Amino acid sequence: MARGAYTQQRIQISNISDLRVVCPLLIEAFADCCAQFAHFVIISALRQLETDNQQETKLTVKYASTTLEDIIVKAERGEYLLPNFQRQFVWSIENHRALAASMLLRIPCGSLLVVKGKSSQFSSRRVGYMSSETAPTDNSQSVEFLLDGQQRVSTLFGLFADIFSRDWKGVHDQIFRQLKSRWALQIRPEKDQPDVFGWTSLRLGKLPEEPEILKEVFVQYDVFKTTKLDHWSHPAFMSNLEEAQRALKIGVAAAQDGQVPIWGLCGSAKYDNSVHDSYTKRALREIAESRRKELQAALEDNQLPEDILHDLVQPGEAASELTGEQISERLRDRQSDWAKDVHDLITDLRKAELSIIELTDDELPKAIAIFEAINRGGTPLTSFDLITARYARGESQKSLPEMIQEYIASFDQDVPAELRRHASQKSWTAVDNIGYVKDSLTNNFKTQFLTLIVMHNLLLARGNECSFTVDELKQRQALALKAEDIDRGWTAASSAFLETWRFLQLRCGVKNEGALRNKLLSLPIAVALSNPELPKSRDLYDKIEYWYWCSVLTGTYTARQNEHAIQDASDLSRWLRDPSTGNPFTTRQARVLKDPGYSDDETLLRSGEESSVRADVGDYLLQYVLAKGGRDLLKDRLIDVQVDEIEDHHLIPLGSASSIGQSSSVIRKGSSEIARLLNSPLNRAYILKESNRKISARPIDTYMKETSLPARASLYFPDMKDQFGGISDVASIRKLLASRLGQLRSETSKDLSRLSGE
């Protein structure tokens, strides 16, 4: 039997021998559609045979094809649903373009995997939507749960359906950020673009076979709720008109840009009877008419391109025999034919076929196992995805990521007075800041969540006694959690994460999740802040901050990070619970900004050729200065790490070093003495992006004249402006930076003593 000829087969397997016989057939049968699924069928069959003690087992697999229109219609009607263990939609705009080009060229894009069932059997969400829907009690609605292919189907839905046709503002709030767009085809080529659709000659030829070329003709327009409402791509465009009139206006406006809308190409209504047909045909007619007029004008000026003229000549004719009227008539025919051909090319997309593998209703209870089996076959799912899948076995009507996102969005924005360093730190928001950014949970959140939920369950089992081993907190331990363990711990883990990162931003100047170079530093903080036996007092926050600076301004976490994090979590919690046990970090405190090879004079001032500074201490020094009240040099105001756009500024700009013999590009990459010194952490500070641009490469003695004493003092500079004059050689630069280091050491020593309660 030739590949591709399979439709539906019932395979009866009574014993292991039968399975071994049909394995090659299964693999061959599914080679064209989903080899991973064939692997799953074999694995599942073996497991079922073991479970049923060699009883007869029957596996029914449907391998078929479906059309783009059918997929869109089912997604629109809610007949395709995503089980709540599915992860979120993550494809980018470039992924949209690539898939759209593949569809136009009819390039196979892989098989979809669905299982038929009743809508009440899973809590689920509609394709493209972020929120799950409570499963209805009515079992009569038959649906298909999409197990594999969410990214593709959601993308196709965003490209070719009219998502915003009803209550566009409400829909805008509910769908994923990447789907808040409308798409069009660039029919009239832009400058330097290939003429894909034959606009130049009004003759549609063969499409380029390279998807990379076709990707460029798909134009994306963002749909915003408050701006660009008058653009023809926006759902609010001329919304006061009747639908038919509005469709014509859209077509005319799109044609002015040489484009044809493709949203609404597929949907519940048949295309030929829908308003979408009106604006597509109108746009093509306008584009074709405009081009014909250009060609007519060229004909009248005797400048009609020769290749176009010869293309109008019919067999047996000579171009010289044609009259101007005949050529004009043929241009009119060409205009009409071309518009129809391009329209047919677009609408034929509705018939584009996609491969689909269907599981029967009796396979639905195995949906989670199937999902995990596909992962074992190679689908790149994370441990967090598997935890999400396992949680779907519980009673919740919402997915774990959805519940976490709602929790993050509702997290109390009021900052406790005890936590504030400045009076202005009254509110803190996690959304689009920490943990939940651009409608998705961050990778950092997912990774830390696994550790925190394991930690929470261990603390519950041990009566909040903080004693862990490295192995106990590894991610693989999270995979052993049951649905009830997850249900019991997910809010506590989420809260611990948010409280930890709120602390890191407000008390430690960590501007975002990427700015904490060693994420294990968050563990002792999370343990302390999530312990219900420790009241949230200023003393508690101060001592945690003390531990943090003692750890990051020494080389403690440059090696054996896991061991240090576990031990510090235990030591810090014990000290916070009972200060009479004594400060366990005094030895570490003595090494702050003096740790050999990490934060001592030779390292920070780059005294020797072999001395180098770890990137870690540079980042942590930036954070320390910012956290302690760092002000912007030019604006002379406190920097808000949550909202301000800040940049890492060289106090002595590299561009100003030309006076001492080297260009900024050479200094940035170089290893000379001046290069090492100017790249020292002591020559850096966070300032506002706007100020950094304004300072640019101006010498320090020039721009420092525009700064205030409080601004300079907040960056730990001596208090005289004239000290910055004469910075012209290595010695003077080293002297200035050494003075700053001295100020830092003096103030840090006082600060740590205060924080520790000495």
N, C-alpha and C positions, 0 to 999 in steps of 0.2 A: 504494500500500500504506500502511495507516495505521501510525502510530508504535506501537510495542509489539507489532507482529505478526511481527517478525523472529524466526526460530528459529535456523536454521543455513544458511549459504550458502557455496558454493565459488566463489571469484572467480578467474578465470583472466586473467592479465595478461601479454601478450606483448610489449608495447612501451609507450613513454611515452604514446602517443595513447590506448591502452586505459586507462591509469591515470588520465589526465585525465577520461575519460568516467565512470569509476566513483567518482571522488573525491566528488562531491556525494552519491552514493548511500551511500557509507561514512559520511560526516558525518551524513546524515539517519538512517541506521540506528542509529548509536550516540549520537545526541543525548540520548536518554533515559537512557543508562546511563553513558557515559564518553567525553565528547568528547575528552579528552586521549588516550585510547587510540586513537580513530579517527585522531587526528593522528599518533600513533606508527605506525599501520599504513601510512599514506601515506609518511611519512619512511622507514620501513624498506623499503618496496617500492622507493622511488627508489634507495636505497642498494644494494639487492640487484640491481636492474637494472644499475646501474653496475658492480658487482662481477662479475656474470655476463656482462658484455659483451652486453647485450640478449638473453640467452637467456630461454627461457620460465620464468616464476616463478609459483608458486601459493601463495596465502595462504589458510589455513583458519581461520576464526574462529567460535567457538561463543558465542552469546549466549543465556543461559538464566536460569532462576530456581531458587533452592533454598530450603529452609525453615530456620528457626532450629534445629529439632531436628537436621536433617542436619548443619548446621555444627557444632553442639556435639558430636555423636557422632563426626564425623570428627576434630575437634580432640582429643577425649578418647582416641580410638584411635590417634592419631598419624598419621592419614591426611592431615591438613593439616600441612604443615611450613613453617617459615620458613627460607629460605636464609641462610647465614651472613653475607651482605652486608646483610641487613636491619638497620636500626638498632633501638634498644631500645624497649621499651614505655614511653610517657611520659604517657598520659592520666591525668587527675586524677579524684578522686571525683566532682566536678561533671560531668565528661564522662560518667562512668558513669550518673549520674542522667538526664542529657539523652538519652543513647542509649536507656536503658530506657523513658523516657516516649515517645520516638518509636516504639519497638517496640509499646508498648501501644496507641498511636493509629494504628499501621500507616502511619506517615509514612516515605517512602523515605529511606534513609540512604546512598545511593550504591552503586556497583557494586564487587564484589570482583573482583580480577584474579588468576587462578590459571593455572599451567602444569602439565600432567600429565607425570609422569616416573617414574623409578625412585629408590628411596630412596638408592641408592648414588651417584647423580649429583652430589649436593652434600652437604657437611657442613651440618648444619641443626640447628635446635632446635624443640622442640615449642611449640605455642601457649601463651603464658603463662610459659614457663620461661626462666631467664636463661642457662643453659649450653647450648652446642652438644653434639650427640651425634656421635660418630665414625660416618661413613657405613658401613653394613654392606657386606660383600663380596657378599652375596646380592642379585642384581639382580631377584629375583622380586617383591618388594613394590612395588606400584604406589601412588604417593602423588600429592598435588597440592601444589605449592609455591606458597605465597601471596606474590605479588609486591606487591599493593596491597590494603590492608585489614587490616593487622596490628592497628592500634589498635582497630578495630571488633570484629574477631573475638576478640581477647584480652579485650576488655571484656565481650562477650556471654558468653564462656566463664566469666569471673569472676562474672557476675551469675547465670547460669542453670544452670551445671554444679555438681556437688558436687566441687570440686577436692580437698577434704580427706577424701574417703570412704575412702581407703586410705593408711596410714602418714602421718598428717597432719603429724607433726613433720618427717619427711623432705621432704615436699612444701613445707612452710613455708620450709625452707632454700633451696629451689630456684626458687621463683616470685618474680616482681617484687613489690616492696613494695606497690604500689597494688592488687594482687590478693589480698593477705593479709586478706581480708574475707569476710563472709557478708552476704547481703541479705535483706530481708523487705519485705512490703507493709503499710503502715499502713491497716488496714481500718476500724477504729473511729477516727473523726477525733479528733485532739488538740484542745485548746482553741484556738479561733480558726482552725482548719483547715477547709477546705471538705469536705463529706461526699461524697467522690468516688464511693463504692461503694454509696450508698443505705442505709447502716447505720441511720440514724435511723428510717426507715419500713420497713426490711426489704424494700425494693424497689429493684432495680438499674435505674437509668435510663441515659441516654446519658452517656458520659464527657465531661468538659469537653474542648473542642477545643484549649485552650491547653496546650502542653507544659510551660510554666512552672508551671502549677498541678499537673500530674501529677508533676512532678519531686519534689515534697515528700512524696509517699506512699512513695517508695523509701527505706527506712531501712538504713543501713550500720552493721555491727558489725565492729570490728577483731578480728582473730584473733591473740592473743599466745600465746607458747609457755609462759609461766609465770604469767600472771594471767588473771582472769575465766574460769577453767576451769569454773566451775559455772553460767555463764550458758547459757541454752537455745540460743543461737546458736553456742556453741563446739563444735568437733568432739570435745572431751574430755567434754562434758556426759553424765553417767550412762553412761559408756562400758562399765561393768561389766554392763549389762543386755543381754538379747537385742535384736536389731535392731528387731523388731516392737514390743516393749515400750518401747524407747527412743523410737521414733517417736511413740508415743502420748504419752509424757511431754513430748516437744518440742512437740507440738501443743497440749497443755493449757497449758504454760508460756507459749508464744507468745500464746495466746488471752488470757491475763491482761493482756498488754500491748496487746491489740487488733490483733495482727499475725499475718501468715501468712508462713512461710518460702518463699522462691522458689529457694533453692539446690537443685539436683537436679531442677529442673523438667524439664530435658532431660538425657539421658545414654544410655549404652549400653543399659540396660534400658528397655523400654517403660514409660511413666509409670504406666499403669493397673495394672501388675503390680509396681510398686516400692514400697519402704517410704516413699518421699517422698510418695506419694499418701496414705499413712496420716496423716502429720502435717499435711498441708495440709487434708484433709477434716476431721480432728479439730479443728484450730484453728478452721475456719469454723463447724463445728457448735457448738463451745463459745461462740464470739462471738455466733452467731445465737441460741442458747438464752439467753444472758445478756441480750441485748437484748429477747427476747420476754418474759422475766420482768419486765423493767422496764416494758414496755408493759402487761403483764397487771396489774401492781400499780397503774399509772396508771388502767387501766380500772376496777378495783375501787374506786378512790378517786374515780371520776367525773372524772378529770383527763386522760383520753386525748386527745391533741391532735386537734382537729376535722378537720384535713386528713388525718390517718392514719385516723381513723374513716370518713370519706367514701370514702377509697381502698379500704376493705374492702367497701364496698357494691357489690353486683352490679347490672347493668342491670335496671330494673324494680322495684328495691327502694328502700325509704326507710330511712335510718339508724335512725329511731325504731321501726321494725318488728323490728329485730334484737334477740335476747335476748343476755344476757351470755355464755351458753354458746356461741351461734353466733359471736359475735365472738372468743371465746377459741379456738374451733376454727379460725377463719380465720387467727388470728395464728399458730397452730401450722403451718398450711399455708404461710403466708407465710414463716415461719422456714425450713422445709425448702426451699421454692422459691428463696429468696434465697441460701441456702448453696450450692445447686446452681448457680445462675446465676453467682455469683462464682467458684466453682470452675471452671466451664466457661470463663469469661472468662480466667482465669489459664492453664488448660491449653491453650486455643486459641492461646496465644502460640507453642506448639510448631510450629504450622502457618504462622506469619508468614513471608511470602516476602521474600527478598532477591535483588537482581539480581547475576548473576555472569557474568563473561567468561572463557571457557576457551580456553587455547592448547593446541594439540596437542603431542604428544610431540616432534615434529621441530623445534619452536620452542625447546626447552629450552636448547640451546647458546647461544641469543641472550639468555638471561635477564639477563645483566649489561647488555647493550646496551639491552634493553627498560627496565630499571630507570633507566638514565641518560636514555633518551628521554622517559620520563614526567617526569623532573625538568626536562628542557628545555621540557616542556609547561606547567610552572608549579608542580609539586609543590614545596613549600618545603623542599628538602633543603640541607644545608650542605656546604661543601667537605670537611669531615671525613667526612660520609656518603658522598661520592663516592670519597674515598680508601678507605673501608671497602669499597665496592663493587668498586673496582679490585683490592684485595687478595684478594678472593674468587676472583679468577682464578688465584691461586697454588695451592700444594699444601697449605696449612694446612687442618686439619680443624676449626679453630675460627675464629670471627670475630675481627677485629682488636679491637673493643671488649672482647670477652670475654677475650682474652689480656692486654690492657692492665689490665683490672680484676683479673685473677689476679695480675699482676705487682705492682700497687699493694698488693694485700692481703698479698703475701709480702715486701714491701720490708722490709729489716732495720730493726727498731725500736730497736736499740741506737744511741745517739748517740755518735759518736766523741769521745773526751776532748778533742781539739783544738778541737772545735766548741763545746763547752759553755761557757756564760758562768757558770753556777751549778752547783754540785755536784748539785743536784736534777734537772738536765736530763739524765737518764739514758736516757729512752726517748722516741720520737716515732712517732706513728701517723698515716698519711695517711687511712685509711678513715674516712668521715664527718667529715673534717676538711679535707682538701685534695685536690682532683682527682677524688675518687670519693666522692660524697655521696648518701645515700638511694638506693643501688643503681644510680646512674647516674654516668657521667663528667660533670664540670661543663663548662659552656660555655667557661669560661676554659681548662680543660685542653685541650679540642678545638682552640681557637684557637692556643694556644701550642705544642701538639704539632706542628701543621703547620709552624710556623717552625723548631722545633727539629729536626725530621726532615730538612728541607731543609738546615739548617745542618750537621747531622751528615754528610750526603752530600757537602757541599762541603768539609768538613774532611778527610774521607777522601780526596777527590780531590786535595787540596792539601797533604797531609802535615801536617795540624794547623796549617797556617799560617792565622792568623786575619785574613783580609782579605776583607771582603764589600762589596757595594754594596747600597743600599736595595732596588733592583729584584730582586736575587738572592734576597732573603729574603721577598718578598711571597708571599701565600697562593697566588697563581696558579701559582707555581713548584711547589708541592706537587702540584697537579693533573697535572703532567707526569711525576711519579714512576711508575716501573713497579712491578709487584708485587715483583720482586726487590729494588728499592731500599727499598721499605717493609719487607720482611722483614729486610733488613740493618740498618735504622736504627730500628725502632720501640722496641726495648728501650733503646737509648742515649738516644733522645728522651724516653722515659718516665722514665728514671733522672735525666736532666738536669733535668726538670721537678720531680721529687720532691726532689732534692738542693737545688735553688734555693729551693723554698718551705719546706723544712725550715730552711734558713739564714735565710730572711726571718722566720720565726716565732721561732726561738730566738735569733738575734743582733740582729734589727731590730724586734722587737715588733709584727710585722704579724699581726693576730689571725685574718684569713681572707683569701680571695682577693679579696673585694670591698674590703678595706681598703687595697690598693695602688692608688692612684689612677691611676698611670701604669704600665701593665703592661710597657711597653718597658724599664723599669728591670731587669726580670728577665733580659733578654737577655745583658748583659755578665757577670752572675753565672753564668748557665747555660754560657756559653762557657768561663769559667775553671774551673768545677767539673767539666766534662765532658772537659777536656783531659788525656789519659793521661800527658802529659809533666810535669804539675804535681802533685807529691806533696801529699796532703791534710795539711798541717802547720798549726799554730796561726798561724804567720806568714802563710800563704796566706789563712786565714779572716779574720785581722785586717786585712789589706790590702784585701780585698774589702769588709769592713765600713767601712773608712775611705773607700773610694770611694763607697759608698752614702750615708753621711752628708754627705759633701762635695757630693753631687749633689742630695739632697732638701732640705737646709737652705740651699741657694742656689736661685736661679731658673733653673738650667741647663736643666731639662726643661720649662720653660713654653713653649718654642718649638722648632721643628725637632727634635722628639723622635726621629724615625727616624734622622736624621743623627747626633745625639748618641749614640744607643744603639750604632750601628754603629762609630763612631769610638772610643767608650769601650771596647767589647769588644776592639778591636784594641790600644788603649793599655794597658788593664788587663792583658791577657794578656802583652804584651811586658814590662811592668814585673815581673809575677810570675815570668816565665821568667828575666829577667836584671835584678835590682834595680840593677845598676851603670849601667843606662841612665838612671837618675834618675826621681824621682817626677813623673809627667806632670800631677798634679792639685794642685800647690802653689798655683797662682793661684786655683783654685776654693776651696781650703781657706781662703784669706785672706778670702773673702767669706761664710763660714759665719756665719749669724745677723747679717750686716751687709750683705746684698745689697740695694741700693736698690730700693724698690718691692716687695720680697718678704719680707725678714727683717731689715730695719733698724729702728732705734728708732721712727721716725715711723710705719712700717707696723704693727709689732707693738703699739705703745702707742697707736695711732690718734690721733696728735697733731693732725692737721688734718682739716677737713671732707671733703676729697677723698681722704684716705687710706683704703685698704681692704685687707683681708687676703685673699689667695687661700686657698681652702679647702685647697689642697695642703699648704701649710706648717703649717696647723693640725693636720692629720692626722699629718704627719711629726714634729711636736714631741711629740704624744701618744705616738707610737711610740718616739721617742728616750728619753723619760723612763721609759717602761715597760721598754724593753730594757736600760736601765742599772741596773735593780734597783728599779723602782718598786714600792712597798709599798702595800697598802691602808691608807687612813687610819685606819679604825676597827678592823679585824682585826689590823693591824700585822704582816702577813706578805707575802712575795713573791707577786705575782700570776702565775699560770700561764696564759699566753696560749692554750695549747692547750685547757684544760678549764674554766677559770673563766668565768663569765658576767660580763662587764664592761660598764660604761657610761661614757659621756663626761660627766664631772661638772663643773659650774661651781663653782670653788672658793669664789667669792663667789656664792652661789645667787641666781638672778634673782628668786626669790620674796622674798628678803630686802631687795630694793631698794625696797620700798614706803616704807621710811623716808626714802628720798631722792627721793620724789615721783613714781615711775612704777610701774605694775603690771608683772609679769613678762611677760605677753603682749605688752604694748607694747614692752618692752625687747627681747624676742626678735626682733621684727620691725622695730624702730625704727632711726632713723638719728641720734638725738640723741647728744650727746657721751657721756653715761653709758651709753647703749645700745651704742655702738660699743666702748667700753672693756670693758664686762662680757662682750661677745661675742668679745673678743680671745682668741687661742690661749693667751696667758699666763694666762688665767683658767680654764683647763681642764686636766683630768687624768683618766686612766682609774682608776676604782676599781671594787670589786665592786658588782654590781647591788643586793645586799642592803644594803650600806652607803649607796649612793646613795639608796635608798628611806628609810633611817633618817634620813639628814641632811635630805633634802627641802629645805625652804626656810629651815632654821635659819640664823641669821646666822653668819658665819665665826668671830667671836670667841666664840661659844657652843660650837660643835661642835669647834673646834680645841683646846679645853681637854681633850678626851677623847683626843687623839692623842699619840703618842710622838714623841720627838726623831728616832729613825731613820726613822719614817714620813714626817715632815715633810721631813727632809733628803733622802729619796729623791725627793721632788717638787721639790727645789731651792728650798726656802723657807729664810730665815734661821732661826736656831736658838732664838729666844725666843718663848714663847707670847704674851707681853703685846703683841707688835707688832701683833696682830690687833684689839686694842681701838681704838675710835674710828674704825672704817671707816664714815664717815658722809657723805663727799662725794667728788666726782670727784678732787680733789687727793690725798686719802688713798689712794684706790683705785689711782691712777696710781703713787703712790710705792711701794705694796706690789708691784705688778706689775713696776715698773722694777727693784726689788730682786731679784725672781725672775729677770728677764732677765739681770741682771748675774751672778747665780750660774750660770745656764745657760751663758753665754758663757765664764766662767772655767773651768768644768769641761769644757765641750766642747773648748776649746782644748787642755787637757791630754790629754784622751781621744784626740783625733785625732793628736796627736804620738806618743802611745804606740802607737796602732794602725798608724801608718805606719812605725814602727821608727826614728824619729828619735832 
